Amino acid sequence: MTMHARGTFDVKMTPQSAQDGVGDASIGRMALDKQFHGDLEAIGKGQMLAAGTDVQGSAGYVALERVSGTLDGRSGTFALQHSGTMTRGAPQLSITVVPDSGTDALQGLVGQLTITIADGKHSYDFEYGLPGVS
């Protein structure tokens, strides 16, 4: 059965320097530090890579984050994989639970997370499934 978790989150993104001259300086790297509130009470820590273009409003990013806390009262950790593009201001974003990344009471977790940003505030809708939970 598909379940939904909803709430808000705060995010802090900290620019990171290129390590030892590895990679391309035009690709930005950020540390992610999130605090989820609501049905998901958790912290998220991750890394993001982003590339802009010469066309205003066009860019792309990928990120991985480890989430640790409780989801509808079930404790554990899991990983999220982000893939996003912006085409001349039109966003497209996919955030998916990394297969088999759930631990403890979140083992077997699958799902997709949707983010909404309105008036500078971040909210999420997490559509998920867990084996044996209905």
N, C-alpha and C positions, 0 to 999 in steps of 0.2 A: 504494500500500500504506500502511496506517495503521501508524504507529510510536508508541512510548511513551517518554517521558523522565520519570524519577522522581528525586526528591531532596528536600532540605530548603531552607528559606530563612529568613533573618532579615529583619525589617521594622522600620523606625523611622518613626513617623508624627508629624509636627510640625504643630501647629495654626498656621494662617495667619490673619492679620487680614483683615477685609473691605477691599477696595481702593477708596479714594476714595468711600466711602459707596454703592458700587454693590451692588445685590442686596439680599437679605433677611438680616438679622442672625441669624435663626433657622436659617439653613442654614450648617452648619459647613464649613470648607475646610481640608484637610490636605495637606501635602507628603508624598509617599511616597518612601522610600529603602530599596531592597531589595538583598540579596545572595543570589543563588541558588547552591546547591551540588548536586553530583551530575551527572546527565546534561546539565543546563543549568548551565553555569558562567558567570554573568553578573551585571550590576548592572541594577536597574530604578529609574527615576526617574519620578515622576508626580504627578498632582494628583487629589484625591478631594473630592467634595461629598457631604454627608450631611444628612439631615433626620430628626429624631425626632418622636414624637407624644406625646400625653398618656397613651397606653396603654403601660404598661410592657412592654418587649420588642418593640415595634413601631417600625420605622425603615426607611429606604431610603438607598442610596448609589449613586453612579456614579463611575467613575474612568477615567482614561486613563494609561497608563504606557509609556515607551519602554524596551525591554530591549536591552542591548548585551553581547555576549559570544560564547560558543560553545555550540552545541546538538549534542550527540553529535559533537563535533570540527569542526563547520562554523561558521565565524565570520561574524558580521553583526549587524544590528539588526532589530527588529520592534516593532510596537506592540500592546498588549493593551487591550481595552475591557472594563470591568467593569460589571455591573449586578446589584445585590443588594437583597433585601428581607428583613426579619425580621417575621413576623406572630406576635405574642404568643410570641416565643421560637423559632419555627420558621423556620430560614433557607432562603433560595432564592438561589442565586448562579450567574451565567453570566459566564465570562471567555473571550473570543474573540479570536483574532488578527484585527487590522484588515486587511481585504482589501488586497493589494498593498503592504503595509507592509514586507515583508522586503527586506533589502539584501544585497549581496555573495553569499556562499554560501547565504544564507537567502531568496533571491528566490523568490517563489511559495509561501512558507510559508503553510499553513492549519492551523487547529486550535483546540482547546478545552483550557483548563487548569482542573483541579479542585484545590481547596485543602482540606486536612484540618488541623484544629487539635486536638491531643490532648496533654494534660498540659502546656499552654503552649507546645508546639513546633509549628512550621508545616512542613507537607510539601506537595508538589505531585505531580500526575500529569498530564503534558502529552501528550495524544493529538494527533498531528500528521501532516501529510503534506507532502512536498516533491517537486516534479516531478523525475523521473528517479532518485529514490532508492527503493530497495526493501530 
